[in-house]
Amino acid sequence: MNEKMDVRRTAIFLGFAFGIAWTTGLVLYLTGGLVGSPMILPGISLALVLLAGPYMWAPALAHIFTRLVTREGWQGAFLRPNFRRGWPFWIIAWFLPAILTVLGAVVFFGLFPQYFDPSLGVVAQQLATAEQQTGQAIPLTPWMVVIINSTIGVLIAPLINSLFTFGEEFGWRSYLLQKLMPLGGRKAMLLMGVIWGVWHWPVIAMGHNYGLDYVGAPWLGMLMMVVFTVVMGIFLGWVALRGGSVWPAVIGHAAINGVAGLAVYFIQGEPNPLLGPLPVGLIAMIPGMLVAAWIFASRSALVVPEALVVPDAKLETAEGAVL
């Protein structure tokens, strides 16, 4: 490799990314946390605004502030879409998370069938409650609700969610990943995943993703989040590098968020959230782990295609390819 890691800019970026997010987390905690947060508009809580705003956008703001403070300029911002040649990785980023989520739920329910409810009792109860509140019959069956919501989650949610996931990806994969790549592709992916997971810790400690009703809460949930972000970080880093742009990672992250809750429709009882059936659980994460292991083991997976090397984004990979 021809470049050394830019420790100074990396540290400044992390200071901004963690400082903005964790300060937002403190405000969230002091104003009632995730559960007791006040409503500022009908259906919109302060917690939602803080999470979707300054928390999720902290990495993007850190990227901007770091470039301004250090006078780095904007070369290598990784924003050129490169869709013409990198389009396969846009497609993979869009649809693979849904496939992995479904497979993960199948693995979990296969191992723990006592938690699987084919009658969709959760959805049926929601429909009954809605009918009671509105006084009108809802012409939908539970399966129709699941099919509609799943279709929206797979096809439409990646577009809508991208408005928010760009705030993270413009920091993580567009800036920090490039700064870590001189360490080598594999080390960069692992370190990136750990940093990303630790960044989530304040909201995980307040019950995000795993709740707080499990043995070892919130500490085991915080550790499990790091496992999840390492696995998904390898996938998102891969589609960004191979796609030659941050946009496949934005779409992939949005797709993950869009389909993450699909298994909830089939749950009965109280499964351990550290295991599944949501993809942040260890058992449900197995399909994603296999994909991450393939990427991690493949020498070519972390090499940027030479056809995607463009002047405005120079990135040193583990194998010396420049993007």
N, C-alpha and C positions, 0 to 999 in steps of 0.2 A: 504493500500500500504506500501511496505517495504522500498521504496527508496524516497529520496528527489530530487528535480530538481537540476541539476548541473548548477547553474546560471553562474559560471565563464566560463565554456567551451561553454555554449550557447551564452554568450555575445561575446566571442572571435570569434566563428563561424559567428555570425551575422555581426561583424565588418569586417571580411574578405569578406563575401558574398556581403554585401552592398558596401563596399569600392571598390572592384574590379569592380562590375557591374556599380555602379554609376559614377566611374571614367571613365569607358568605355563610358557611356552615355554622359558624358561631352565632351569627345573627339569627339564623334559622332555629338553632337550639334555644336561644334566649327568647324567641317569640312563640314558643310552643312546640317546636320540633315538627316532625312530619305529621303527627296525629292531631296535635292541639293547635296547629297553625290557624290564625284567623282568616276568614273569608274576606276578600277585598272586592269581589264581584260575585254574582250568582254562579256557582260552579267553579270558581277560580280562587284558590287559596293563596296566601302569601308564600307558602312553601313551594307551590307549583311555579310561581313567578320567579322565586329565588333560584330554584333548581334549573329551570329552563333558560333563565337569563344569566346572571353573573357566574353561577357555578359552572354550567356547561360551556359557557363562552370564555372562561378564564384562560384556557390554553391558547385560544386564538388571540385574546388580548395580550397574553404574555409574548406571543410571537411578534405581534406588531410593536409592542413596547420595547422588546429586546432589540429589534432591528433599528428602531429610532434612537434608543439610548446609546447603542454601540456603533451607530452610523454604518451598519452593515450593508445597507442598500437592499434591493429586492431581488437580486439575482438568485435563482434557485428556489423560488417560492413554491415550485411544484404545482402551480395552478393551471398550466396549460392542459386541457383535457386529454389530448392525444387519443381521442375516441376512434379515429380512423384506423389506427393500428392496434390500439389497446382495448378495443371494444370487447373481446372475449372475457376480459377480467371485470368489466362492468357487469356483464351478464352473470358471471360466477358470483360476484359480490351481491348481486340483487337476489338470486334464487338459492344459492347454497345454504345461507343461514336458515331458511325455512325447511330445507331438507334435513339439515342437521338437527334442528329443533324437534321435528317430527320423529326422527330416528331416536333421538335421545329420550323422548317421552315413551316410545315403544320399548326401549331397553329398560327404562325405569319401571313401567307398568308390568313388563314381563317378569321382572324380578320381584315386584311387590304388587301382585294382582289385587290384593285387598283394598288398595287405594284407587282402583279403576272403576268408574261408574259409567257404563255404556248407556244408561238411561238419561244422562246429562241432567242429573237432579239439580245441580247448581243453576243451570240455565233455566230450567223449568220453574224454579223458585223465583228467579229474577223476573220472568214473564208474569208469574202470578202476582208478584208485588206491584209490577207496573200496571197491570190491569186493575188491581185494587185501588191504586192511587189515582188513576185516570178515570176509572169507572167505565172504561171501554174495552171491548175485546180486542186483543192483538192477534191479527191473522198470521201468526208465525209459529212454527213448531220449534222446539229446541234445536233440532238438527238444521233447520233453515237459518237460525241465528248463527250457529257455529260456521256454517258454510259461507254465509255473507261476511261475517267478521274475519274469517280466515282469508277469503279472497281479497278483502280490503287490506289485510295485514301483509299479504304477499305482494300484491300488485300496486297498491296506492301508498301505503305507509312509508315505503322507502323514499318516495318523493317528498312527502310532507315532513317526515322526521329529519330529512337532510337539512332543513332550515336550522335545526338545533344541533345535530351531530357535526355539522361543519365547524361549529364553535370548538369542539374537541379536536377534530381531525386536522384542522388548519394549524393547530399547535403540535399535536403528537406526531402524526405521520408527515405533515408538511415541513415541520421544523426540527423537532427533537430527534426524530429517527435519523435525519440526515446528519445531525451532529454526533450521533452515536455510531454511525456506520464505520468510521475508521477503526473501531474496536474489532470489527469483523461482523459479518451478517448475523451469525448465530448469537454471539454475545450481545449485539445490539438489540435483537428481538427479545431476548430474555430480560435484559435490563429495562427495555422500554415497557414490557408487560408488568414488571414489578412496580415501576414508577407509576404507571397508569392505575394499578390496583391500589397502591397506597394513597394516591390522590383521592380515591373514593372513600377512604376510611371514615371521615366525619359523618357522612350520610349513612353508611353501613352501620355505624355505631348507634345511629338513631332509628334503625330498623328497616332501611331501604333494602329491597331485594329479598332479605331473609327474615324480616320481622325480628322479634326479640324473644319469642316463646320456644326456645330450644336450649338444650344443655350446652353451656359454654358461650352463650350469647354475652356480648356481641363479638367476642374475640375470635371465635372460630369462623364466624361469618366474615370478618375482616380478612382472615387468612384465606378463606375459600374464594373471596373476591379476587385476591391476587392470583390464585390458580386460574380462575376464569379469564382474567385480563391477559395473562401470559398466553393462554391458548388462543383466545380471540385476537390478541395483539399480533401473534405470528401470522394468522390468516389475513388480518387487515394490512399488516406490513407487506405481506407477499403480494396482495392484489395491487397495492400502491406501487411497489417496485416494478412488478411485471407489467402493470398498466401504464407506467411512466407518468403517473399523476396522482394527486391526492384524492381525486374524485371517486375512484372505485372504493377507496376506504370510507369516504363519506357515505356512499350508497350502502356499502356493506354494514357499516355501523348502524345506519338507519334501518336496514332490513332486520338486523339482530333485534333492535328495540321493537320493531313492528310486530314480530312473531313470537317474542319471548313468552308471552302469557297464554299461548294457545292451549297448553296442557291444563290450564286452570279449569276449563269447561268439563274435564273428565275426572276431576278429583272428587273422592269422597273420603271422609275421615281427615286425619291430620298427619300427612307424611312429613318427614324431617326435611326442611327446606335445604339443608346442607347436602342432601343426596339428590333431590329432584322433587317433582318431575320437570320443573322449570330448568332451562339450560344453564342456570348459574349453580345448579347442584352437581355434585361430583359424579353420580351415576349417569345423569342425563347429559353430562358433558363428554361422555366417552366418544361418541362419533366425532365431535369437534377435536378431541385429543388425537384421534387417529389421523385426521387431516393435518393437524399441526405437526404431528410426528413425521408425516410424509414430507411436508414442507421443510421441516428442520433437518431431515436426513438427506434430502436431495440437494446436491451441490448446485444444480442448475436453477433451482427454485428461487434462490436469492440473488441471481444474476439478472441485471436489467437487460432486456433485449436490445441488441445494438441498434436495431431499427428505430428504437424509441429515444435514442440519445439526442437531446436537443440543446441548443445553446443556452437557454434561459434556466436550466436546472442541472447543476453539476453535483453529482452524488457519487462518492467513493463507496463501492461495495466491498464485501469481503474478498471477492475474486479480482478486484481491481478495475471492474467496469465503471465507466463514468457516465452519469446521467445528468 
